[in-house]
Amino acid sequence: MYEVMFRVYGDGAYETATDGTGTRIELWCNDHSDLLHVSGGEVGNVIEQVRNTVGIGERLENGDEQVLVTEECLKAQLDNNVERFLANEGCLLVPPLKYASGGKLVRALGLSPDALARVYQSLAGQFDVTVESKREISSVTPDAPLLTVDAMLPDLSPRQREVFLMAYEQGYYELPRETTTAAVAEQVGVERRTAEDHLRRAEKKLAEALVEFL
């Protein structure tokens, strides 16, 4: 089995509501209605979009976080919903759909990489879409989720991993810092600039891997 994370940009109600607002939406579809978790940014704009599009049956509010149960299912109102593209190739959607910055993050499972490639081609014919990540799932057990910590972590080079772990262990990320990049470089036996380059590359990879889950 294979997994791909697609980021799809369109002009749907929820994409529009999050575009340039800093608001994030997580959506679980229940066929007759949707469960939404809305957080950050301009929540009021999203609430209005949801009310005008599918209606709001129930609403819980806690500061800038909202939990909404819609009166109708958004999927039923769209001819080009992502589930249709997946179903055409025998692929599955793993909820929730995540909306942010004018796009939605789609986690899809397929029995073959070719099936997921065809999904991408179909989506690309109608939307601006990018592949955020892809991997083969080798095993699944009842007590283990498909999304594991190992799957989230980026592929650091041995030196990047060594420098990052040394920096962490020596207190580089404490407030205030307890070491310097020069001291870290000395510990691993490289020049300061080399250590800083490895550290920056490791930090960039880690940030890119985690940001979609924030």
Backbone as CSV, one residue per row, in Angstrom:
resi,resn,N_x,N_y,N_z,CA_x,CA_y,CA_z,C_x,C_y,C_z
1,MET,0.847,-1.180,0.000,0.000,0.000,0.000,0.894,1.245,0.000
2,TYR,0.388,2.314,-0.607,1.182,3.529,-0.752,0.369,4.743,-0.275
3,GLU,1.093,5.732,0.219,0.458,6.953,0.719,1.059,8.174,0.030
4,VAL,0.197,9.096,-0.355,0.636,10.370,-0.926,-0.123,11.500,-0.234
5,MET,0.578,12.591,0.028,-0.049,13.808,0.543,-0.095,14.814,-0.588
6,PHE,-1.309,15.131,-1.055,-1.507,16.133,-2.091,-1.907,17.458,-1.445
7,ARG,-1.402,18.550,-1.984,-1.915,19.868,-1.614,-2.617,20.433,-2.846
8,VAL,-3.918,20.663,-2.700,-4.767,21.038,-3.824,-5.305,22.450,-3.603
9,TYR,-5.145,23.302,-4.612,-5.656,24.670,-4.544,-6.849,24.810,-5.486
10,GLY,-7.945,25.357,-4.971,-9.137,25.578,-5.769,-9.868,26.816,-5.300
11,ASP,-11.108,26.958,-5.738,-11.878,28.133,-5.368,-13.106,27.753,-4.543
12,GLY,-13.037,26.621,-3.833,-14.130,26.196,-2.978,-14.310,27.117,-1.786
13,ALA,-15.420,26.938,-1.082,-15.761,27.824,0.036,-14.700,27.809,1.125
14,TYR,-14.206,26.628,1.471,-13.251,26.550,2.571,-11.860,26.993,2.145
15,GLU,-11.479,26.714,0.902,-10.207,27.233,0.406,-10.228,28.768,0.421
16,THR,-11.315,29.326,-0.086,-11.448,30.783,-0.128,-11.427,31.383,1.270
17,ALA,-12.092,30.725,2.207,-12.186,31.246,3.570,-10.840,31.279,4.280
18,THR,-9.917,30.386,3.900,-8.618,30.349,4.569,-7.537,31.117,3.821
19,ASP,-7.833,31.561,2.616,-6.820,32.219,1.787,-6.417,33.557,2.395
20,GLY,-5.156,33.666,2.804,-4.632,34.913,3.343,-5.136,35.276,4.718
21,THR,-5.773,34.338,5.431,-6.362,34.666,6.735,-5.615,34.053,7.908
22,GLY,-4.810,33.029,7.661,-4.150,32.335,8.759,-5.057,31.347,9.472
23,THR,-6.292,31.194,8.984,-7.244,30.267,9.584,-7.011,28.853,9.044
24,ARG,-7.226,27.868,9.896,-7.077,26.464,9.512,-8.388,25.718,9.786
25,ILE,-8.735,24.815,8.884,-9.943,24.005,9.033,-9.568,22.537,8.881
26,GLU,-10.066,21.704,9.786,-9.969,20.258,9.643,-11.388,19.731,9.479
27,LEU,-11.592,18.877,8.474,-12.937,18.423,8.120,-13.015,16.901,8.135
28,TRP,-13.999,16.393,8.895,-14.345,14.982,8.873,-15.740,14.862,8.266
29,CYS,-15.870,14.132,7.178,-17.157,13.991,6.496,-17.923,12.805,7.079
30,ASN,-19.204,13.021,7.393,-20.071,11.958,7.899,-21.250,11.704,6.967
31,ASP,-21.053,11.971,5.675,-22.059,11.785,4.624,-23.220,12.779,4.729
32,HIS,-23.943,12.770,5.854,-25.081,13.678,5.972,-24.687,15.040,6.525
33,SER,-23.510,15.145,7.137,-23.027,16.415,7.691,-21.521,16.332,7.851
34,ASP,-20.909,17.467,8.151,-19.461,17.521,8.363,-19.168,17.977,9.783
35,LEU,-18.083,17.467,10.337,-17.551,17.957,11.601,-16.325,18.786,11.282
36,LEU,-16.314,20.043,11.690,-15.221,20.956,11.392,-14.553,21.433,12.667
37,HIS,-13.234,21.473,12.641,-12.468,22.146,13.690,-11.795,23.339,13.042
38,VAL,-12.136,24.519,13.512,-11.646,25.766,12.919,-10.794,26.477,13.956
39,SER,-9.603,26.929,13.552,-8.717,27.587,14.518,-7.868,28.653,13.845
40,GLY,-7.448,29.618,14.653,-6.513,30.644,14.213,-7.098,31.658,13.259
41,GLY,-6.399,32.768,13.100,-6.745,33.748,12.076,-8.135,34.338,12.210
42,GLU,-8.774,34.547,11.082,-10.073,35.208,11.014,-11.186,34.163,11.027
43,VAL,-11.479,33.646,12.211,-12.460,32.576,12.352,-13.837,33.039,11.884
44,GLY,-14.160,34.289,12.141,-15.476,34.809,11.774,-15.766,34.681,10.288
45,ASN,-14.765,34.892,9.455,-14.937,34.767,8.009,-15.278,33.338,7.620
46,VAL,-14.627,32.369,8.270,-14.904,30.970,7.993,-16.314,30.606,8.438
47,ILE,-16.707,31.071,9.607,-18.045,30.782,10.123,-19.103,31.259,9.134
48,GLU,-18.900,32.436,8.590,-19.862,32.978,7.629,-19.896,32.147,6.353
49,GLN,-18.732,31.721,5.875,-18.676,30.879,4.679,-19.394,29.555,4.910
50,VAL,-19.167,28.937,6.068,-19.804,27.656,6.381,-21.312,27.835,6.464
51,ARG,-21.746,28.889,7.130,-23.189,29.140,7.283,-23.859,29.325,5.922
52,ASN,-23.204,30.049,5.022,-23.793,30.312,3.712,-23.715,29.107,2.777
53,THR,-22.764,28.212,3.016,-22.548,27.085,2.103,-23.329,25.844,2.514
54,VAL,-23.158,25.398,3.744,-23.795,24.150,4.187,-24.620,24.304,5.454
55,GLY,-24.631,25.499,6.041,-25.387,25.720,7.266,-24.680,25.178,8.487
56,ILE,-25.034,25.701,9.645,-24.428,25.275,10.907,-25.515,24.710,11.811
57,GLY,-25.391,23.430,12.139,-26.361,22.800,13.017,-26.014,22.940,14.475
58,GLU,-24.725,22.898,14.784,-24.256,23.010,16.168,-22.906,23.694,16.168
59,ARG,-22.648,24.462,17.222,-21.394,25.212,17.271,-20.887,25.306,18.697
60,LEU,-19.618,24.937,18.895,-18.940,25.091,20.178,-17.790,26.070,19.993
61,GLU,-17.631,26.984,20.939,-16.621,28.029,20.797,-15.734,28.073,22.024
62,ASN,-14.421,28.194,21.782,-13.452,28.341,22.860,-12.340,29.255,22.378
63,GLY,-12.481,30.539,22.632,-11.505,31.510,22.154,-11.510,31.568,20.643
64,ASP,-10.334,31.353,20.038,-10.257,31.393,18.574,-10.392,30.000,17.965
65,GLU,-10.903,29.046,18.740,-11.170,27.708,18.224,-12.668,27.460,18.180
66,GLN,-13.112,26.827,17.109,-14.521,26.509,16.927,-14.659,25.055,16.494
67,VAL,-15.691,24.399,17.009,-16.075,23.078,16.522,-17.480,23.214,15.968
68,LEU,-17.651,22.866,14.697,-18.925,23.040,14.017,-19.438,21.715,13.499
69,VAL,-20.740,21.503,13.620,-21.422,20.414,12.943,-22.327,21.058,11.901
70,THR,-22.105,20.748,10.645,-22.851,21.406,9.574,-24.219,20.750,9.375
71,GLU,-25.113,21.488,8.752,-26.444,20.960,8.459,-26.431,20.050,7.237
72,GLU,-25.515,20.285,6.323,-25.384,19.469,5.118,-23.925,19.087,4.928
73,CYS,-23.702,18.110,4.068,-22.338,17.666,3.762,-21.802,18.449,2.572
74,LEU,-20.627,19.030,2.707,-20.035,19.801,1.619,-19.801,18.935,0.390
75,LYS,-19.388,17.691,0.589,-19.079,16.799,-0.534,-20.269,16.634,-1.465
76,ALA,-21.473,16.598,-0.884,-22.671,16.378,-1.695,-22.969,17.551,-2.620
77,GLN,-22.394,18.722,-2.331,-22.664,19.901,-3.129,-21.637,20.122,-4.235
78,LEU,-20.586,19.296,-4.254,-19.506,19.509,-5.213,-19.456,18.393,-6.243
79,ASP,-19.371,18.773,-7.506,-19.219,17.771,-8.567,-17.780,17.288,-8.679
80,ASN,-16.837,18.114,-8.241,-15.419,17.786,-8.395,-14.733,17.605,-7.043
81,ASN,-15.445,16.990,-6.085,-14.818,16.756,-4.786,-13.694,15.741,-4.929
82,VAL,-12.742,15.824,-4.047,-11.528,15.012,-4.171,-11.820,13.525,-4.018
83,GLU,-12.878,13.183,-3.262,-13.232,11.772,-3.090,-13.550,11.114,-4.430
84,ARG,-14.160,11.862,-5.341,-14.498,11.301,-6.653,-13.239,10.926,-7.428
85,PHE,-12.231,11.789,-7.394,-10.974,11.505,-8.089,-10.309,10.259,-7.513
86,LEU,-10.356,10.111,-6.185,-9.751,8.950,-5.543,-10.527,7.679,-5.868
87,ALA,-11.864,7.766,-5.784,-12.700,6.588,-6.042,-12.511,6.064,-7.459
88,ASN,-12.308,6.958,-8.410,-12.134,6.539,-9.807,-10.929,5.627,-9.990
89,GLU,-9.949,5.739,-9.099,-8.733,4.921,-9.197,-8.636,3.896,-8.074
90,GLY,-9.738,3.723,-7.330,-9.732,2.741,-6.251,-8.880,3.140,-5.066
91,CYS,-8.695,4.432,-4.873,-7.880,4.933,-3.768,-8.774,5.451,-2.636
92,LEU,-8.190,5.647,-1.474,-8.934,6.032,-0.285,-8.456,7.369,0.253
93,LEU,-9.388,8.122,0.820,-9.067,9.353,1.532,-8.952,9.043,3.012
94,VAL,-7.876,9.485,3.648,-7.712,9.340,5.091,-8.031,10.686,5.726
95,PRO,-9.143,10.793,6.460,-9.519,12.077,7.057,-8.594,12.436,8.212
96,PRO,-8.560,13.741,8.566,-9.400,14.803,8.015,-8.763,15.476,6.800
97,LEU,-9.612,16.142,6.001,-9.103,17.106,5.031,-8.655,18.331,5.809
98,LYS,-7.511,18.897,5.438,-6.995,20.072,6.144,-6.909,21.249,5.187
99,TYR,-7.601,22.327,5.536,-7.618,23.526,4.711,-6.780,24.615,5.369
100,ALA,-5.936,25.271,4.577,-5.126,26.386,5.068,-4.523,27.118,3.879
101,SER,-4.385,28.428,4.009,-3.710,29.245,3.002,-4.274,29.055,1.598
102,GLY,-5.584,28.892,1.493,-6.215,28.796,0.198,-6.130,27.441,-0.470
103,GLY,-5.671,26.422,0.243,-5.579,25.084,-0.321,-6.019,24.041,0.685
104,LYS,-6.042,22.779,0.248,-6.389,21.704,1.167,-5.367,20.582,1.053
105,LEU,-5.039,19.996,2.187,-4.088,18.901,2.253,-4.873,17.602,2.265
106,VAL,-4.590,16.742,1.286,-5.328,15.495,1.086,-4.382,14.322,1.309
107,ARG,-4.706,13.470,2.255,-3.902,12.276,2.512,-4.599,11.092,1.853
108,ALA,-3.955,10.478,0.868,-4.583,9.433,0.061,-3.797,8.134,0.145
109,LEU,-4.527,7.020,0.126,-3.922,5.693,0.121,-4.291,4.973,-1.172
110,GLY,-3.342,4.255,-1.729,-3.590,3.479,-2.938,-2.882,2.153,-2.882
111,LEU,-3.381,1.173,-3.631,-2.753,-0.142,-3.662,-1.499,-0.154,-4.517
112,SER,-1.343,0.852,-5.376,-0.155,0.930,-6.221,0.227,2.387,-6.429
113,PRO,1.503,2.668,-6.666,1.905,4.044,-6.949,1.314,4.545,-8.262
114,ASP,1.048,3.636,-9.198,0.463,4.046,-10.479,-0.942,4.615,-10.283
115,ALA,-1.716,3.995,-9.382,-3.071,4.488,-9.122,-3.024,5.902,-8.547
116,LEU,-2.110,6.150,-7.633,-1.978,7.481,-7.049,-1.441,8.476,-8.068
117,ALA,-0.589,8.010,-8.977,-0.089,8.885,-10.042,-1.230,9.308,-10.959
118,ARG,-2.159,8.391,-11.219,-3.312,8.743,-12.049,-4.233,9.724,-11.337
119,VAL,-4.355,9.573,-10.024,-5.127,10.554,-9.245,-4.510,11.939,-9.394
120,TYR,-3.194,11.996,-9.271,-2.499,13.279,-9.425,-2.764,13.879,-10.805
121,GLN,-2.663,13.071,-11.832,-2.873,13.576,-13.191,-4.288,14.104,-13.378
122,SER,-5.264,13.414,-12.811,-6.651,13.861,-12.912,-6.863,15.167,-12.159
123,LEU,-6.307,15.255,-10.958,-6.425,16.482,-10.167,-5.740,17.645,-10.881
124,ALA,-4.550,17.374,-11.425,-3.784,18.434,-12.086,-4.497,18.964,-13.322
125,GLY,-5.398,18.174,-13.885,-6.153,18.633,-15.042,-7.167,19.699,-14.701
126,GLN,-7.523,19.806,-13.402,-8.534,20.779,-12.995,-8.072,21.739,-11.912
127,PHE,-7.003,21.395,-11.187,-6.560,22.207,-10.063,-5.049,22.425,-10.114
128,ASP,-4.620,23.385,-9.325,-3.199,23.553,-9.041,-2.885,22.592,-7.900
129,VAL,-2.069,21.580,-8.141,-1.825,20.552,-7.134,-0.339,20.238,-7.052
130,THR,0.135,19.990,-5.835,1.523,19.587,-5.619,1.539,18.329,-4.749
131,VAL,2.606,17.553,-4.853,2.801,16.382,-4.008,3.707,16.792,-2.854
132,GLU,3.164,16.743,-1.640,3.924,17.150,-0.454,4.839,16.027,0.040
133,SER,4.362,14.794,-0.029,5.169,13.659,0.413,4.567,12.378,-0.141
134,LYS,5.372,11.329,-0.167,4.881,10.016,-0.575,5.741,8.945,0.074
135,ARG,5.114,7.792,0.350,5.849,6.702,0.995,5.108,5.391,0.780
136,GLU,5.832,4.306,0.938,5.221,2.980,0.915,4.929,2.564,2.346
137,ILE,3.745,2.016,2.577,3.365,1.518,3.890,3.605,0.021,3.892
138,SER,4.554,-0.410,4.694,4.956,-1.818,4.659,4.125,-2.695,5.572
139,SER,3.599,-2.124,6.675,2.801,-2.933,7.592,1.890,-2.045,8.412
140,VAL,0.746,-2.592,8.772,-0.221,-1.896,9.616,-0.743,-2.889,10.639
141,THR,-0.737,-2.499,11.909,-1.293,-3.352,12.952,-2.444,-2.627,13.621
142,PRO,-3.366,-3.353,14.279,-4.530,-2.707,14.880,-4.206,-1.636,15.902
143,ASP,-3.047,-1.763,16.556,-2.724,-0.793,17.592,-1.732,0.263,17.114
144,ALA,-1.485,0.325,15.809,-0.526,1.295,15.270,-1.179,2.084,14.148
145,PRO,-1.129,3.415,14.197,-1.741,4.224,13.144,-0.914,4.195,11.870
146,LEU,-1.558,4.563,10.768,-0.826,4.670,9.509,0.204,5.777,9.578
147,LEU,-0.122,6.837,10.316,0.805,7.953,10.454,1.629,7.743,11.706
148,THR,2.900,7.464,11.553,3.795,7.246,12.680,4.799,8.377,12.768
149,VAL,5.460,8.461,13.906,6.481,9.495,14.075,7.591,9.320,13.052
150,ASP,7.973,8.076,12.796,9.028,7.816,11.807,8.642,8.322,10.426
151,ALA,7.344,8.181,10.094,6.894,8.624,8.779,6.939,10.131,8.648
152,MET,6.775,10.841,9.775,6.774,12.296,9.749,8.181,12.871,9.643
153,LEU,9.172,12.147,10.181,10.513,12.695,10.250,11.170,12.721,8.881
154,PRO,11.889,13.805,8.570,12.574,13.889,7.279,13.835,13.042,7.269
155,ASP,14.383,12.860,6.089,15.591,12.060,5.916,16.806,12.968,6.070
156,LEU,17.348,13.039,7.285,18.544,13.835,7.541,19.778,13.023,7.169
157,SER,20.793,13.721,6.677,22.063,13.046,6.424,22.696,12.696,7.770
158,PRO,23.611,11.726,7.803,24.254,11.365,9.074,24.898,12.559,9.764
159,ARG,25.559,13.445,9.007,26.207,14.605,9.618,25.173,15.617,10.118
160,GLN,24.101,15.823,9.363,23.044,16.729,9.817,22.434,16.234,11.125
161,ARG,22.187,14.935,11.195,21.623,14.361,12.419,22.585,14.519,13.596
162,GLU,23.876,14.260,13.340,24.884,14.356,14.397,24.979,15.776,14.931
163,VAL,25.042,16.753,14.037,25.179,18.150,14.465,23.921,18.609,15.197
164,PHE,22.748,18.257,14.670,21.497,18.684,15.308,21.376,18.093,16.716
165,LEU,21.642,16.790,16.853,21.535,16.150,18.161,22.558,16.704,19.140
166,MET,23.773,16.972,18.664,24.790,17.553,19.532,24.361,18.940,20.004
167,ALA,23.817,19.745,19.076,23.349,21.086,19.445,22.250,20.999,20.494
168,TYR,21.337,20.058,20.303,20.246,19.904,21.266,20.775,19.466,22.636
169,GLU,21.655,18.458,22.634,22.182,17.931,23.892,23.011,18.963,24.645
170,GLN,23.692,19.841,23.911,24.537,20.851,24.545,23.759,22.100,24.959
171,GLY,22.451,22.138,24.697,21.630,23.264,25.152,21.513,24.411,24.169
172,TYR,21.772,24.149,22.887,21.696,25.216,21.887,20.280,25.768,21.754
173,TYR,19.268,24.928,22.034,17.882,25.364,21.889,17.238,25.766,23.207
174,GLU,18.038,25.858,24.265,17.518,26.355,25.537,17.384,27.873,25.485
175,LEU,16.586,28.433,26.380,16.432,29.887,26.500,16.873,30.320,27.895
176,PRO,17.985,31.036,28.018,18.906,31.419,26.935,19.780,30.232,26.508
177,ARG,20.427,30.381,25.365,21.266,29.307,24.842,22.415,29.012,25.788
178,GLU,22.737,27.719,25.870,23.803,27.280,26.757,25.080,26.913,26.014
179,THR,25.069,27.056,24.687,26.254,26.760,23.890,26.218,27.583,22.617
180,THR,27.249,27.456,21.822,27.345,28.179,20.557,27.595,27.200,19.420
181,THR,27.426,27.681,18.201,27.712,26.810,17.060,29.200,26.481,16.979
182,ALA,30.042,27.373,17.484,31.486,27.089,17.502,31.786,25.919,18.427
183,ALA,31.115,25.885,19.594,31.331,24.786,20.536,30.781,23.479,19.973
184,VAL,29.630,23.545,19.306,29.061,22.351,18.683,29.998,21.833,17.604
185,ALA,30.542,22.745,16.793,31.468,22.351,15.733,32.693,21.653,16.297
186,GLU,33.195,22.160,17.405,34.367,21.545,18.020,34.049,20.129,18.505
187,GLN,32.858,19.945,19.053,32.456,18.635,19.570,32.388,17.587,18.459
188,VAL,31.925,17.985,17.278,31.774,17.006,16.183,32.964,17.006,15.236
189,GLY,33.927,17.922,15.462,35.159,17.911,14.687,35.059,18.501,13.307
190,VAL,34.287,19.612,13.167,34.187,20.295,11.873,34.360,21.792,12.095
191,GLU,34.489,22.544,11.002,34.571,23.995,11.101,33.212,24.570,11.513
192,ARG,33.244,25.758,12.132,32.005,26.387,12.613,31.010,26.581,11.475
193,ARG,31.466,27.105,10.345,30.554,27.358,9.227,29.953,26.067,8.698
194,THR,30.744,25.001,8.709,30.222,23.704,8.262,29.134,23.218,9.204
195,ALA,29.380,23.356,10.511,28.374,22.952,11.498,27.101,23.771,11.342
196,GLU,27.249,25.073,11.118,26.075,25.936,10.954,25.281,25.558,9.711
197,ASP,25.986,25.190,8.639,25.302,24.772,7.417,24.520,23.485,7.650
198,HIS,25.132,22.499,8.311,24.428,21.248,8.615,23.208,21.522,9.504
199,LEU,23.385,22.423,10.472,22.309,22.728,11.407,21.138,23.392,10.694
200,ARG,21.442,24.360,9.838,20.373,25.055,9.108,19.622,24.092,8.188
201,ARG,20.353,23.223,7.515,19.693,22.265,6.616,18.809,21.288,7.389
202,ALA,19.297,20.841,8.549,18.494,19.941,9.380,17.239,20.649,9.889
203,GLU,17.402,21.882,10.341,16.252,22.649,10.847,15.227,22.885,9.745
204,LYS,15.689,23.180,8.535,14.763,23.412,7.409,13.969,22.151,7.095
205,LYS,14.641,21.004,7.053,13.957,19.747,6.769,12.933,19.422,7.852
206,LEU,13.294,19.629,9.099,12.387,19.339,10.201,11.182,20.271,10.179
207,ALA,11.420,21.546,9.898,10.322,22.519,9.835,9.351,22.179,8.715
208,GLU,9.884,21.843,7.552,9.023,21.521,6.386,8.211,20.251,6.646
209,ALA,8.792,19.304,7.389,8.082,18.053,7.662,6.955,18.243,8.669
210,LEU,7.136,19.171,9.598,6.170,19.323,10.689,5.120,20.387,10.449
211,VAL,5.406,21.359,9.588,4.522,22.519,9.478,3.123,22.141,9.021
212,GLU,2.974,21.105,8.201,1.645,20.747,7.707,0.763,20.149,8.790
213,PHE,1.371,19.761,9.933,0.584,19.176,11.024,0.265,20.195,12.109
214,LEU,0.731,21.443,11.967,0.499,22.459,12.980,-0.852,23.129,12.787
